[in-house]
Amino acid sequence: MINLDDLTHAYLAAHPLDAARELERLPALSVAQLLGAIPVRLSAPVLGAMLPGAAARCLAPLAIERLGLVLGALSAPAAAGVLRHFDDVRRARALEQLPTAMALTCQTLLRYPDDALGAVVDTDVVALPAAAGAGDALQAVARLQQGHPPDVYVLGAEQQLLGVVPVAQLLTANEGVTLQTLLKSVVTLPALMPLQAAADSPAWSEANVVPIVERGGRFLGVLSASTLRRRLLTQPAASPADGAGLPTAAFNAYWLAVSSLTEAVVAAVAAPTRTP
């Protein structure tokens, strides 16, 4: 006799994108009951494919411990996207349930506006100091989950991005040679750049995956062209007040004029509070 649970699990495992579209149309409470019953390994790909707002509605009824398990199985950008739609109390409690490293990453991403590159970057990449060897870098790449960008990003003492080393180059290099001698320059985009402005950037003519940096060149993560396109499709239409209808050059100039002020605000919010 065929077990309906087995069929459900098989469908979710084989068709997470299709399942995500179906679950987005169902009542949130019904989806929450399903998410509370199935293995976390099955729910993560489906939730990662859902619109963040829809995923948040479906996760809201879960007990906080179960919510922590489910969010912990997502990528940091996906988890942060869900957390954006919780109220402050629920968000804080959910963050307490996450592993420390992931909670800190989510908090970093949550500092950025919804329509900024910093809110959607992929942080699950290989980033190593310039003094690391090619052999160490290859081992780090081997530990990375399949499907993530394979390049190795090389960082300076203050976590600033110095360049990138393609894996193909690592494979032919002596394992003791340092990344400093292998790195190549790379075009970056700022974390506070709006998604729409980024879509028009010439950076995509050079690569399908672009590093995203914070103020001072501090490396935050990467963004792929496919992720950017997908996020733009789910963004609400911009109003004239947001710059809709403006020529691209004018819109980008407007963004550049206000970005320094916004960066200062983000830095101030992120700075630790000092007590006398």
C-alpha positions in Angstrom: 0.0 0.0 0.0 1.3 3.4 -0.9 2.0 5.8 2.0 0.7 9.3 1.4 3.5 10.7 3.5 6.1 9.0 1.4 4.5 10.5 -1.8 4.5 13.9 -0.3 8.1 13.6 0.8 9.1 12.3 -2.7 7.3 15.2 -4.4 8.9 17.9 -2.2 12.4 16.3 -2.7 12.0 16.1 -6.5 10.1 19.3 -7.2 10.9 22.0 -4.6 10.3 24.9 -7.0 6.9 23.6 -8.1 6.0 22.7 -4.5 7.0 26.3 -3.4 4.6 27.8 -5.9 1.7 25.5 -4.8 2.3 26.2 -1.1 2.3 29.9 -1.6 -1.3 29.6 -2.7 -2.4 27.6 0.3 -3.6 28.9 3.7 -0.6 29.7 5.9 -1.8 27.5 8.8 -2.2 24.4 6.6 1.4 24.9 5.2 2.7 25.4 8.8 1.2 22.1 9.8 3.0 20.5 6.9 6.3 22.2 7.7 6.0 21.1 11.3 5.6 17.5 10.3 8.1 16.9 7.4 11.9 16.5 7.9 13.8 19.8 7.9 16.0 18.6 5.0 12.9 18.6 2.8 11.4 21.9 3.9 14.6 23.9 3.4 14.8 23.8 -0.4 11.0 24.5 -0.7 11.1 27.5 1.7 14.2 28.8 0.0 12.3 28.9 -3.3 9.3 30.6 -1.8 8.8 34.4 -1.8 10.1 35.6 1.6 6.8 37.1 2.7 4.9 33.9 1.9 7.5 31.8 3.7 7.3 34.1 6.7 3.5 33.7 6.9 3.8 30.0 6.7 6.5 29.8 9.4 4.8 32.2 11.8 2.6 29.6 13.5 5.5 27.3 14.2 6.8 26.8 17.8 10.0 28.9 18.2 12.2 25.8 18.6 10.9 24.3 15.3 11.2 27.7 13.6 14.9 27.8 14.6 15.5 24.4 13.2 13.8 25.3 9.9 15.5 28.6 9.5 18.9 27.1 10.5 18.6 24.8 7.5 18.2 27.7 5.0 20.9 29.8 3.5 21.6 33.0 5.5 20.1 35.2 2.8 17.0 33.1 2.7 16.7 33.1 6.5 17.2 36.8 6.7 14.6 37.4 4.0 12.1 35.5 6.2 13.1 37.3 9.4 12.5 40.7 7.7 8.8 39.9 7.8 8.6 39.1 11.5 7.9 41.6 14.2 10.8 42.7 16.3 10.0 40.3 19.2 9.6 37.2 17.0 12.7 38.1 15.0 14.8 38.4 18.1 13.6 35.1 19.5 14.2 33.4 16.2 17.7 34.7 16.0 18.4 33.3 19.4 17.6 29.8 18.1 20.1 30.0 15.3 23.8 29.0 15.5 25.9 32.0 16.5 27.7 32.4 13.1 24.4 32.2 11.1 22.7 34.6 13.5 25.5 37.1 13.1 25.3 36.8 9.3 21.5 37.3 9.3 21.9 40.4 11.5 24.4 41.8 9.1 22.1 41.2 6.1 19.1 42.7 8.0 20.9 46.0 8.4 20.3 46.6 4.7 17.1 47.8 3.0 15.0 45.2 1.2 15.9 46.6 -2.2 19.7 46.8 -1.6 22.3 44.3 -2.8 23.5 43.7 0.8 20.1 42.2 1.6 20.3 39.4 -1.0 24.0 38.4 -1.1 25.2 34.9 -1.0 27.6 34.6 2.0 28.4 30.9 1.6 31.6 31.4 -0.4 35.3 30.7 0.2 37.1 33.8 1.4 40.6 33.4 2.7 43.5 35.7 3.7 46.1 36.5 1.1 48.8 34.5 3.0 46.8 31.2 2.7 48.2 28.5 0.4 46.6 27.1 -2.8 46.3 23.7 -1.1 44.4 25.2 1.8 42.1 27.0 -0.7 41.3 23.8 -2.6 40.4 22.0 0.7 38.0 24.9 1.5 36.4 24.7 -1.9 35.9 20.9 -1.5 34.0 21.6 1.8 31.7 24.1 0.2 28.2 23.0 -0.7 27.7 22.0 -4.3 26.2 24.7 -6.5 27.9 27.7 -4.9 30.4 29.9 -6.7 33.7 28.1 -6.9 36.1 31.1 -7.0 38.2 31.9 -3.9 38.0 35.5 -2.7 41.2 36.9 -1.2 41.0 39.2 1.8 43.3 41.7 3.4 43.9 42.3 7.1 40.7 44.4 7.5 38.6 41.9 5.5 38.8 44.1 2.4 38.5 42.3 -0.9 41.9 42.2 -2.6 40.9 40.0 -5.6 39.8 36.5 -6.7 41.5 33.3 -7.6 39.6 30.9 -10.0 39.5 27.3 -8.9 40.9 26.3 -12.3 44.1 28.3 -11.5 44.4 26.6 -8.1 44.3 23.2 -9.7 47.5 23.9 -11.6 49.3 25.8 -8.9 51.8 24.5 -6.4 49.9 23.8 -3.2 52.3 26.0 -1.2 52.1 29.1 -3.3 50.1 31.9 -1.6 46.9 33.3 -2.9 48.5 36.8 -2.9 50.6 35.7 -5.9 47.7 34.2 -7.7 44.9 36.7 -7.3 43.3 38.7 -10.1 41.5 42.0 -9.8 37.7 41.9 -9.9 34.9 44.3 -10.4 32.7 44.8 -7.3 29.3 46.4 -6.5 28.5 48.2 -3.2 26.2 46.6 -0.7 23.9 49.6 -0.5 23.3 49.8 -4.3 19.6 49.3 -5.2 18.7 46.1 -7.1 17.4 48.0 -10.1 20.5 50.2 -10.4 22.7 47.0 -10.1 20.8 45.4 -13.0 22.1 48.1 -15.3 25.7 47.9 -14.1 28.4 47.0 -16.6 29.9 44.6 -14.1 27.7 41.8 -15.5 29.4 42.1 -18.8 32.5 40.7 -17.1 31.1 38.0 -14.9 27.9 36.2 -13.9 28.9 36.4 -10.2 29.9 39.7 -8.7 31.4 40.3 -5.3 29.5 42.7 -3.0 31.5 45.0 -0.7 30.6 47.2 2.2 32.1 50.6 2.9 35.9 50.6 2.7 35.9 47.6 0.4 35.0 45.1 3.2 33.9 41.8 1.6 30.3 40.9 2.3 29.5 38.1 -0.2 28.6 37.6 -3.8 25.5 38.0 -6.1 24.8 36.1 -9.2 23.0 37.5 -12.2 20.3 34.8 -11.9 19.6 35.7 -8.2 19.4 39.4 -9.1 16.9 38.7 -11.9 14.8 36.5 -9.6 14.7 39.2 -6.9 13.7 41.9 -9.4 10.8 39.8 -10.6 9.5 39.7 -7.0 10.1 43.3 -6.2 7.0 45.6 -6.1 6.8 48.1 -9.0 8.6 51.3 -8.1 6.6 54.5 -7.8 7.6 57.8 -9.5 8.8 59.0 -6.1 11.2 56.0 -6.1 12.7 57.1 -9.4 10.5 55.1 -11.8 10.6 56.5 -15.2 13.9 58.2 -14.7 16.7 57.5 -17.2 19.1 54.9 -15.9 22.0 57.4 -15.6 19.8 59.9 -13.7 18.6 57.2 -11.3 22.2 55.9 -10.7 23.3 59.5 -10.1 20.6 60.0 -7.5 21.6 56.8 -5.8 25.2 57.8 -5.7 24.2 61.1 -4.1 22.4 59.5 -1.2 24.5 56.4 -0.7 27.2 58.0 1.5 24.6 59.3 3.9 22.9 55.8 4.0 26.2 54.1 4.6 26.9 56.4 7.5 23.5 55.5 9.0 24.1 51.7 8.6 27.5 52.0 10.1 26.1 53.9 13.1 23.4 51.3 13.7 25.9 48.5 13.4 28.5 50.1 15.7 28.6 48.7 19.3 27.2 50.9 22.0 29.7 52.1 24.5 28.8 52.6 28.1 30.7 55.0 30.4 
